[in-house]
Amino acid sequence: MLVNRGTAGGAEALAQVLRERRGAKLVGEPTPGFGLVATRFVLDGAAAIRLQTARMESGLGAGWLGSGLAVDVHAPDVADLEFGAPGDASIEAGARILSRASRPEPKER
């Protein structure tokens, strides 16, 4: 799964669950660590306040608030490249992992 500093909140939760439950590899750059849940409270009908009321954790108890998710394969984000353009290190690293994962197991004789 491709991740970077733009992968935050719910996307971080999804990445961590896929890593824990499905063995997904995180490729790219560490995520920012936005692991808080905000709740909106309406006041007097015309105003509201939004407070951080919970901390996100995976089903296995891993949290990423402040630290973000570490990647399995570091591939720097190159901001001036168009997504998928030749030289996009994140896409190339992800493609290498997928090609290794999709090779059939050799059959025993």
LONU-36346 format. One line per 3 residues: their letters; for each residue x, y, z of C-alpha. Coordinates in pm, 1 decimal. Layout:
N
a) X,Y,Z ~ ... $
END
This chain:
109
mlv) 0.0,0.0,0.0 ~ 142.4,338.7,-96.3 ~ 159.9,586.1,193.6 $
nrg) 321.4,924.3,258.8 ~ 278.6,1241.9,463.0 ~ -66.1,1287.0,305.2 $
tag) -191.3,953.8,440.6 ~ -365.1,1062.1,761.1 ~ -642.9,969.8,1002.2 $
gae) -872.8,705.8,856.0 ~ -625.8,624.1,579.5 ~ -361.8,548.6,844.6 $
ala) -612.2,322.8,1021.4 ~ -682.3,134.2,698.6 ~ -311.2,95.3,623.9 $
qvl) -240.5,-41.1,972.5 ~ -531.7,-287.4,960.5 ~ -423.6,-414.3,617.5 $
rer) -68.8,-453.8,749.6 ~ -179.6,-646.5,1059.4 ~ -457.1,-857.7,910.2 $
rga) -347.4,-911.8,551.6 ~ 29.6,-871.1,564.7 ~ 24.3,-559.9,343.6 $
klv) 358.2,-387.9,291.5 ~ 364.4,-10.6,335.4 ~ 567.8,158.5,62.7 $
gep) 662.4,526.0,46.2 ~ 725.7,763.6,335.7 ~ 614.9,754.1,701.2 $
tpg) 265.8,888.1,769.4 ~ 207.0,1197.8,988.0 ~ 45.9,1026.0,1287.7 $
fgl) -298.8,1185.8,1296.9 ~ -455.8,924.2,1522.3 ~ -728.0,1128.2,1693.6 $
vat) -1105.3,1119.3,1663.9 ~ -1287.4,1453.5,1677.7 ~ -1643.1,1489.0,1805.2 $
rfv) -1865.5,1787.7,1733.5 ~ -2085.4,1916.3,2014.6 ~ -2367.2,2155.0,1924.2 $
ldg) -2412.3,2445.4,2167.5 ~ -2736.3,2646.5,2183.8 ~ -2833.9,2543.6,1831.0 $
aaa) -2626.3,2817.0,1662.9 ~ -2274.9,2727.9,1772.0 ~ -2063.7,2415.4,1800.2 $
irl) -1733.4,2305.9,1942.2 ~ -1515.4,2028.2,1810.9 ~ -1304.0,1835.3,2060.3 $
qta) -1057.1,1551.4,2027.9 ~ -1235.4,1272.7,2215.0 ~ -1058.7,948.0,2129.8 $
rme) -732.7,802.3,2009.4 ~ -725.5,564.7,1711.5 ~ -576.4,220.1,1758.2 $
sgl) -577.0,-90.2,1544.4 ~ -757.8,-406.9,1644.0 ~ -430.3,-537.9,1786.6 $
gag) -379.2,-223.0,1994.4 ~ -116.7,-45.5,1785.4 ~ -140.5,333.5,1794.8 $
wlg) 28.1,584.8,1565.8 ~ -62.6,920.9,1720.3 ~ 233.5,1154.4,1679.2 $
sgl) 469.9,886.1,1549.6 ~ 289.0,786.5,1229.5 ~ 328.0,452.8,1055.7 $
avd) 674.7,339.6,957.5 ~ 711.0,204.6,605.8 ~ 841.0,-138.2,509.0 $
vha) 999.6,-5.0,190.7 ~ 1117.7,356.0,183.5 ~ 1050.3,525.5,-148.3 $
pdv) 1077.6,905.0,-142.1 ~ 783.7,1109.1,-261.7 ~ 890.6,1322.2,-555.9 $
adl) 648.7,1615.1,-562.8 ~ 738.3,1739.9,-911.0 ~ 659.9,1410.0,-1084.1 $
efg) 317.0,1330.1,-1216.4 ~ 162.0,1025.0,-1046.0 ~ 290.4,711.7,-1215.9 $
apg) 547.9,894.1,-1428.8 ~ 877.8,714.1,-1498.1 ~ 1107.6,776.0,-1203.7 $
das) 829.7,773.4,-941.7 ~ 1013.9,577.7,-671.0 ~ 696.8,495.7,-476.7 $
iea) 524.2,342.1,-778.3 ~ 837.5,152.5,-882.5 ~ 891.0,8.4,-531.3 $
gar) 525.5,-93.1,-508.9 ~ 543.7,-261.0,-850.7 ~ 850.2,-462.9,-743.0 $
ils) 671.3,-587.5,-430.3 ~ 358.3,-678.2,-626.1 ~ 554.6,-863.5,-893.0 $
ras) 731.3,-1073.6,-627.7 ~ 403.2,-1141.1,-445.7 ~ 218.5,-1246.9,-761.6 $
rpe) 470.3,-1507.2,-875.5 ~ 330.8,-1857.7,-834.9 ~ 496.6,-2082.9,-581.9 $
pke) 718.4,-2349.0,-748.1 ~ 549.2,-2688.4,-743.7 ~ 724.6,-2974.7,-571.6 $
r) 812.5,-3270.2,-789.8 $
END
